[in-house]
Amino acid sequence: MGRRFNVISATIALSVFALYFSFAQGQQQKSGRLGGSFDRHNNQFRSPGERRGPGERFFQLSPEERQAFRKNAERWLRMNPEQQKLLRQRYELHSQQLKNEAEATLRQSGLRLDQNARDQFEARYLQERRKIERQLREQFEAKRDQELPQLNERLKKEFQSRQSTPGATSTSTPAVSVTPIR
């Protein structure tokens, strides 16, 4: 039962991650072309509305995206069912918030679109939103990495001066890591 559950969980995890990456990847490909696309894996032309399976989309990812996918899938498999449930709930909540924001943006724009155009607007909004969030995350991480050595030096000096002060008592406290968690 436990092994079967792990296999089912792995399949679900891979499907969720493949769906996420394929959606982001598929939207990037659609936005840059007017017509269909050429599938280099089986040398066929695809019409614009033709969908790809998760396995096919996985091999269209860049090596970095594949590595990130594998890492996320492995993390998912190490989670217990409660953690997986919590992560699913957070993902659903975040997805609903983004969908609501896309709808609000469309309303604020004053555009009157048919359902197909509304879906395309929402997809483009989500694609651009992910791009902005990724850029901001990278900027934040770069700034943090830039400032951490300064923080480490300040703390080192502060605590060295406490040690060298006469009458200072050393209290035993657990070491705290200032290394960023990623």
C-alpha positions in Angstrom: 0.0 0.0 0.0 2.8 2.4 0.9 4.8 1.8 -2.2 1.7 2.1 -4.4 0.8 5.4 -2.7 4.3 6.7 -3.4 4.0 5.8 -7.1 0.6 7.5 -7.3 2.0 10.6 -5.4 5.0 10.7 -7.8 2.7 10.5 -10.8 0.5 13.3 -9.5 3.5 15.4 -8.6 5.1 15.0 -12.0 1.8 15.8 -13.6 1.3 19.0 -11.6 4.9 20.2 -12.2 4.6 19.2 -15.9 1.3 21.1 -16.2 2.8 24.2 -14.5 5.9 24.2 -16.7 4.1 23.3 -19.9 1.6 26.1 -19.3 4.4 28.6 -18.9 6.4 27.2 -21.8 3.3 26.8 -24.0 2.3 30.4 -23.5 5.8 31.7 -24.3 5.7 29.7 -27.6 2.2 30.9 -28.5 2.8 34.5 -27.8 5.7 34.8 -30.2 4.0 33.2 -33.2 1.0 33.9 -35.3 0.3 30.3 -36.5 1.2 26.9 -35.4 4.5 25.5 -34.4 7.0 22.9 -35.6 7.5 20.0 -33.3 11.2 19.2 -33.6 10.9 15.8 -31.8 8.7 14.1 -34.4 9.1 16.6 -37.3 5.5 17.6 -37.5 3.7 20.9 -37.8 1.2 21.6 -35.0 -1.8 23.8 -35.3 -2.1 26.6 -32.8 -4.8 24.9 -30.7 -3.2 21.4 -30.6 -2.1 20.5 -27.1 1.0 18.5 -26.1 1.2 15.8 -23.5 3.2 16.3 -20.2 5.9 13.9 -21.3 6.4 15.7 -24.6 6.5 19.1 -22.9 9.1 17.9 -20.4 11.6 17.2 -23.2 11.0 20.7 -24.6 12.2 22.3 -21.4 15.7 23.7 -21.2 18.3 21.6 -19.2 18.0 24.2 -16.3 14.2 23.9 -16.3 14.4 20.1 -16.3 16.8 20.2 -13.4 14.5 22.5 -11.5 11.6 20.2 -12.3 13.4 17.1 -11.0 14.5 18.9 -7.9 10.9 20.0 -7.2 9.5 16.5 -7.9 12.1 15.0 -5.5 11.1 17.6 -2.8 7.5 16.7 -3.3 8.2 13.0 -2.9 10.0 13.7 0.4 7.0 15.5 1.8 4.5 13.8 4.0 0.8 13.8 2.9 0.0 16.7 5.2 2.7 18.8 3.7 1.6 17.9 0.2 -2.0 18.8 1.0 -0.9 22.1 2.5 1.2 22.9 -0.6 -1.7 22.0 -2.9 -4.0 24.3 -0.9 -1.4 27.1 -1.1 -1.0 26.6 -4.9 -4.8 26.6 -5.4 -5.2 29.8 -3.3 -2.3 31.5 -5.2 -3.8 30.4 -8.6 -7.2 31.8 -7.6 -5.7 35.1 -6.5 -3.8 35.5 -9.7 -7.0 34.6 -11.7 -8.9 37.3 -9.7 -6.2 39.8 -10.4 -6.2 39.0 -14.1 -10.0 39.5 -14.2 -9.7 42.8 -12.2 -7.0 44.0 -14.6 -9.3 43.2 -17.6 -12.2 45.0 -16.0 -10.0 48.1 -15.3 -8.8 48.1 -18.8 -12.3 48.7 -20.1 -11.9 46.1 -22.8 -14.9 44.1 -23.9 -13.6 40.7 -25.1 -15.2 37.4 -26.2 -14.4 34.3 -24.1 -11.5 33.2 -26.3 -9.8 36.6 -26.1 -10.5 36.8 -22.4 -8.7 33.4 -21.9 -5.8 34.7 -24.0 -5.7 37.9 -22.0 -5.6 35.9 -18.7 -2.9 33.6 -20.0 -0.7 36.5 -21.1 -1.3 38.3 -17.7 -0.2 35.1 -15.9 2.8 34.7 -18.1 4.0 38.3 -17.7 3.2 38.2 -13.9 5.4 35.1 -13.5 8.2 36.8 -15.5 8.0 39.9 -13.2 7.9 37.8 -10.0 10.9 35.8 -11.3 12.9 39.0 -12.0 12.0 40.4 -8.6 13.0 37.2 -6.9 16.4 37.2 -8.7 17.0 40.9 -7.8 16.1 40.2 -4.2 18.4 37.2 -4.0 21.3 39.2 -5.6 20.8 42.1 -3.2 20.7 39.7 -0.2 23.8 37.9 -1.4 25.5 41.3 -1.8 24.5 42.4 1.8 25.1 39.2 3.7 28.9 39.5 3.8 28.5 43.0 5.3 26.1 41.7 7.9 28.4 38.8 8.7 31.3 41.3 9.2 29.2 43.6 11.4 28.1 40.7 13.6 31.7 39.3 13.8 33.0 42.7 15.0 30.2 43.2 17.4 30.6 39.9 19.1 34.4 40.1 19.0 34.3 43.4 20.8 32.0 41.8 23.4 34.5 39.0 24.0 37.5 41.3 24.4 35.7 43.7 26.8 36.9 43.1 30.4 34.2 41.7 32.7 32.2 40.5 29.7 30.8 37.1 30.4 30.3 34.6 27.7 26.9 33.1 27.6 26.4 29.9 25.9 23.9 30.3 23.1 23.2 28.1 20.1 24.8 29.2 16.9 22.5 31.0 14.5 23.1 30.6 10.8 22.9 33.7 8.7 23.1 31.8 5.5 20.1 32.3 3.3 17.7 29.4 2.9 16.9 28.6 -0.7 
